[in-house]
């Protein structure tokens, strides 16, 4: 199997060909991971396929590649409100020499319904057009 694909979803996870938009501090997500609820998690960018989020380094051990995020919600009034299943596809953090307070996680949406995906795709298109 190609290493650019997730074993569980066969979707591109490491390539940067998805149209994504950088978002501001009023964008976030909430989800459940291994029974723990995470609310108001800040995201840095968003596409119809996923997002890039920041978690505290103390929590980073939970966010291994392949970890499943349940009931993920996009926390912005202009975005779809249907909860989705998602998967951590990569984790970016500091080195021991330069530890960071936050760790970045790439998230791939697994089961977004068609109306929600179309709404999110249209939002990304409109946001890109306004740049």
C-alpha positions in Angstrom: 0.0 0.0 0.0 1.2 3.5 -0.8 2.5 5.2 2.4 0.5 8.4 1.5 -2.7 6.5 2.3 -4.3 5.7 5.6 -4.8 2.0 6.2 -8.3 2.6 7.6 -9.8 4.9 5.0 -7.6 4.8 1.8 -7.6 8.6 1.6 -4.7 10.8 0.9 -3.3 12.1 4.2 0.2 13.5 3.7 -0.2 15.3 0.4 -1.0 19.0 0.4 -3.2 19.1 -2.7 -6.5 19.7 -0.9 -7.9 23.3 -1.2 -7.5 24.7 2.3 -8.1 28.1 3.8 -6.3 29.6 6.8 -8.9 30.5 9.4 -8.8 32.9 12.4 -9.2 32.5 16.1 -13.0 32.3 15.9 -12.8 28.8 14.3 -12.6 25.7 16.3 -13.7 22.1 16.8 -15.0 19.9 19.6 -14.8 16.1 19.7 -14.4 13.0 21.9 -11.2 10.9 22.0 -11.0 7.7 24.1 -13.8 8.9 26.3 -12.4 12.4 26.9 -14.2 15.4 25.6 -12.3 18.2 23.9 -14.1 21.5 23.4 -13.1 24.7 21.7 -10.0 23.3 20.1 -8.4 25.9 17.9 -7.9 25.1 14.2 -5.5 26.9 11.8 -6.8 25.8 8.5 -9.8 24.0 7.0 -10.7 22.1 3.9 -13.7 20.0 2.8 -11.5 16.9 3.7 -10.2 18.0 7.1 -8.5 20.6 9.3 -5.3 21.3 11.2 -5.8 21.8 15.0 -3.7 22.6 18.0 -3.7 20.7 21.3 -1.7 21.3 24.5 1.5 19.3 24.7 0.3 17.7 27.9 -2.5 16.0 25.8 -0.4 15.2 22.7 0.2 11.6 23.7 -3.5 10.8 23.0 -3.2 12.1 19.5 -1.3 9.3 17.7 -1.6 8.8 14.0 -4.8 6.8 13.4 -6.5 7.9 16.6 -10.3 8.2 16.0 -12.1 11.5 16.9 -15.8 10.9 17.5 -18.6 13.4 17.2 -16.3 16.1 15.8 -18.2 19.4 15.4 -17.1 22.5 13.5 -17.6 25.4 15.8 -18.4 28.3 13.6 -21.8 29.7 12.7 -21.2 29.5 8.9 -20.1 25.8 8.9 -22.1 22.5 8.9 -23.4 21.4 12.3 -23.5 17.6 11.7 -21.1 15.6 13.8 -18.5 13.5 11.9 -16.0 10.8 12.6 -12.5 11.9 12.0 -8.9 10.4 12.1 -5.6 12.0 13.2 -3.4 11.7 10.1 -0.3 13.5 11.3 1.1 15.1 14.4 3.6 18.0 14.4 5.3 19.0 17.6 8.5 20.6 18.9 11.8 18.9 19.4 13.2 18.1 22.8 15.6 21.1 22.3 12.7 23.4 21.4 9.6 22.2 23.2 6.4 23.8 22.2 3.4 24.6 24.4 1.0 23.4 21.6 1.2 20.4 19.2 -0.4 20.5 15.7 -2.6 17.6 14.5 -3.8 17.0 11.0 -7.3 15.7 11.0 -9.1 13.9 8.1 -12.9 13.8 8.1 -14.1 10.2 7.6 -17.9 10.2 7.2 -19.2 13.7 6.5 -22.6 13.4 4.9 -23.0 14.8 1.3 -25.1 17.9 2.3 -22.5 18.9 4.9 -19.5 18.3 2.6 -21.2 20.3 -0.2 -21.8 23.2 2.3 -18.2 23.0 3.6 -16.8 22.8 0.0 -18.9 25.9 -1.0 -17.7 27.8 2.1 -14.0 27.0 1.2 -14.7 28.1 -2.4 -16.2 31.4 -1.3 -13.4 32.0 1.2 -10.8 31.4 -1.5 -12.5 33.7 -3.9 -12.4 36.5 -1.4 -8.6 36.3 -1.0 
